[in-house]
Amino acid sequence: MSDKFIVPRYTENPKMFMEYWSSFYAYELEPYYTKNIKKPFKDFDSFHQLYVWKNGMKLSDRKLLTVKKLYKKSINYKKYNKGFSELVFEKKLEVSKNSGIWMMFLMHLFRPSDYPLFDQHVYRAYSFLNDSIIKEIPSANKKKYSFFKDIYIPWFRSLKSQTGLSGKTLDESLFTLGKYLSQAQNNPKKIKALL
């Protein structure tokens, strides 16, 4: 964020605020997402590239093994289930045993317009915008998943409706703001300018 611009205030104009932060979004692996999100289950390569995008780098051998298992479970889920049901998804993919960020990302892959992207940066942005504090994401996967389902998704959908912006634009905004907050949290002047 440049100090030369006046940052729109979230409370005064959420749409302008989100557009502002989205304008700073830059991610070198973005083509992995844009190229594959419309058909994430087309083949393993598409699915794998989406998880590389989410991971931010090449997957370790252990993470690659996890992605292979998720792909297999996803293909089986799609084979036997018409459409998408959150309850069936949670049961068939054993979300109670695997409720981490990657499982939430898998929900996004099934229904990008209904399930937003979620990570430490958007959690930090959410906490700042709603509670005026910079808070880090819980380490326990079950807490993350409960927050995602019960609090974040309804808030995100409301924000999407209120601003008329696409989910991807909001994801980019929140990701960028969250990264900025992580870097600026020890500078009260920069933080105060956002409130």
C-alpha positions in Angstrom: 0.0 0.0 0.0 1.3 3.4 -0.9 1.3 6.2 1.6 0.4 8.6 -1.3 -3.2 7.4 -1.5 -6.1 8.0 0.8 -7.4 4.6 1.9 -11.2 4.3 1.8 -12.7 3.4 5.1 -14.4 0.1 5.3 -17.2 1.4 7.5 -18.0 4.3 5.1 -17.8 2.5 1.8 -17.2 -1.3 1.9 -17.3 -1.7 -1.8 -14.6 1.0 -2.4 -12.5 -0.4 0.4 -12.6 -3.8 -1.1 -11.8 -2.6 -4.6 -8.9 -0.6 -3.2 -7.3 -3.6 -1.5 -8.0 -5.9 -4.5 -6.1 -3.5 -6.7 -2.9 -4.4 -4.8 -3.4 -8.1 -5.2 -0.4 -9.7 -7.0 0.4 -13.4 -6.9 2.9 -15.1 -9.2 1.1 -18.4 -9.2 -2.3 -16.9 -10.1 -2.4 -18.6 -13.6 -2.5 -21.9 -11.8 -5.8 -20.8 -10.3 -7.4 -19.0 -13.2 -6.5 -21.8 -15.7 -8.0 -24.6 -13.6 -10.8 -23.3 -11.3 -13.5 -23.9 -13.9 -12.7 -27.6 -14.2 -10.7 -28.5 -11.0 -11.5 -32.2 -11.3 -10.7 -32.5 -15.0 -7.6 -34.5 -14.3 -5.0 -34.8 -11.5 -2.7 -32.1 -13.1 -5.5 -29.5 -12.8 -6.3 -30.4 -9.2 -2.6 -30.5 -8.3 -1.9 -27.1 -9.8 -4.7 -25.6 -7.7 -3.2 -27.0 -4.6 0.3 -25.7 -5.6 -1.5 -22.3 -6.0 -3.0 -22.6 -2.5 0.3 -23.8 -1.0 2.2 -20.9 -2.6 5.0 -23.2 -3.8 5.8 -26.7 -5.0 4.2 -29.4 -2.7 6.4 -31.4 -0.4 6.2 -35.2 -0.9 4.0 -35.5 2.1 1.6 -32.8 0.9 1.6 -34.3 -2.6 0.5 -37.6 -1.1 -2.3 -35.8 0.8 -3.4 -34.1 -2.5 -3.5 -37.4 -4.3 -5.8 -38.8 -1.6 -8.0 -35.8 -1.7 -8.3 -36.1 -5.5 -9.2 -39.7 -5.3 -11.9 -39.0 -2.6 -13.2 -36.1 -4.7 -13.6 -38.1 -7.8 -15.4 -40.9 -5.9 -17.6 -38.2 -4.3 -18.5 -36.8 -7.7 -19.1 -40.2 -9.1 -21.8 -41.1 -6.6 -23.3 -37.8 -5.7 -25.3 -35.5 -8.0 -24.6 -31.9 -7.1 -23.0 -30.8 -3.9 -24.3 -31.4 -0.3 -22.3 -30.0 2.5 -23.5 -32.7 4.9 -22.7 -35.5 2.5 -19.3 -33.9 1.7 -18.4 -33.7 5.4 -19.3 -37.3 6.0 -17.8 -38.8 2.8 -14.6 -36.9 3.0 -14.3 -37.3 6.7 -14.1 -33.6 7.4 -14.2 -34.3 11.2 -10.8 -36.0 10.8 -9.4 -33.6 8.2 -10.9 -30.2 8.8 -7.9 -28.1 7.9 -7.5 -25.3 5.4 -7.0 -27.7 2.5 -10.4 -29.3 3.2 -12.0 -25.8 3.1 -10.2 -25.2 -0.2 -11.6 -28.4 -1.5 -15.1 -27.1 -0.7 -14.2 -24.0 -2.7 -13.2 -26.2 -5.6 -16.5 -27.9 -5.6 -18.5 -24.7 -5.3 -16.3 -21.6 -5.9 -19.2 -19.2 -5.8 -20.6 -20.6 -2.5 -17.4 -21.3 -0.5 -14.8 -18.5 -0.3 -11.1 -19.0 0.0 -9.9 -19.1 3.5 -6.5 -18.8 5.1 -4.5 -16.9 7.8 -4.6 -13.7 5.8 -8.3 -13.5 5.3 -8.9 -14.5 8.9 -6.6 -11.6 10.1 -8.5 -9.2 7.8 -11.9 -10.5 9.0 -10.8 -10.0 12.7 -9.6 -6.5 11.9 -12.7 -5.4 10.0 -15.1 -6.8 12.5 -13.3 -6.5 15.9 -10.7 -3.8 15.2 -7.9 -6.1 16.3 -5.3 -8.1 14.5 -5.7 -11.7 15.4 -4.0 -14.8 14.1 -5.9 -17.8 12.9 -6.5 -20.6 15.5 -4.0 -23.5 15.3 -6.7 -26.2 15.9 -8.2 -27.3 12.6 -11.6 -28.0 14.2 -11.8 -24.4 15.5 -10.7 -23.1 12.0 -13.4 -25.2 10.3 -16.1 -24.1 12.8 -15.2 -20.5 12.3 -15.2 -20.9 8.6 -18.6 -22.5 8.4 -20.5 -20.7 11.2 -19.0 -17.2 11.0 -16.9 -16.5 8.0 -19.1 -17.9 5.2 -22.2 -16.0 6.4 -20.2 -12.8 6.8 -18.6 -13.3 3.4 -21.9 -13.9 1.6 -23.3 -10.8 3.3 -20.4 -8.7 2.2 -20.7 -10.1 -1.3 -24.3 -9.1 -1.4 -23.7 -5.7 0.1 -20.9 -4.7 -2.2 -22.0 -6.5 -5.4 -18.4 -7.6 -5.9 -17.4 -11.1 -7.0 -16.2 -13.6 -4.5 -12.8 -13.6 -6.1 -12.4 -9.8 -5.8 -13.3 -10.0 -2.2 -10.9 -12.9 -1.6 -8.1 -10.9 -3.3 -9.0 -7.9 -1.1 -9.0 -9.8 2.1 -5.9 -11.7 1.3 -4.0 -8.5 0.5 -5.3 -6.6 3.5 -4.4 -9.5 5.8 -0.9 -9.7 4.5 -0.6 -5.9 4.9 -1.8 -6.2 8.5 0.7 -8.9 9.3 3.5 -6.6 8.1 2.1 -3.4 9.6 0.9 -4.6 13.0 3.7 -3.0 14.9 3.1 0.4 13.2 0.0 2.0 15.0 -0.1 4.9 12.5 -0.6 2.6 9.5 -3.2 0.6 11.4 -5.1 3.6 12.6 -5.4 5.0 9.1 -7.5 2.0 8.2 -10.1 2.4 10.9 
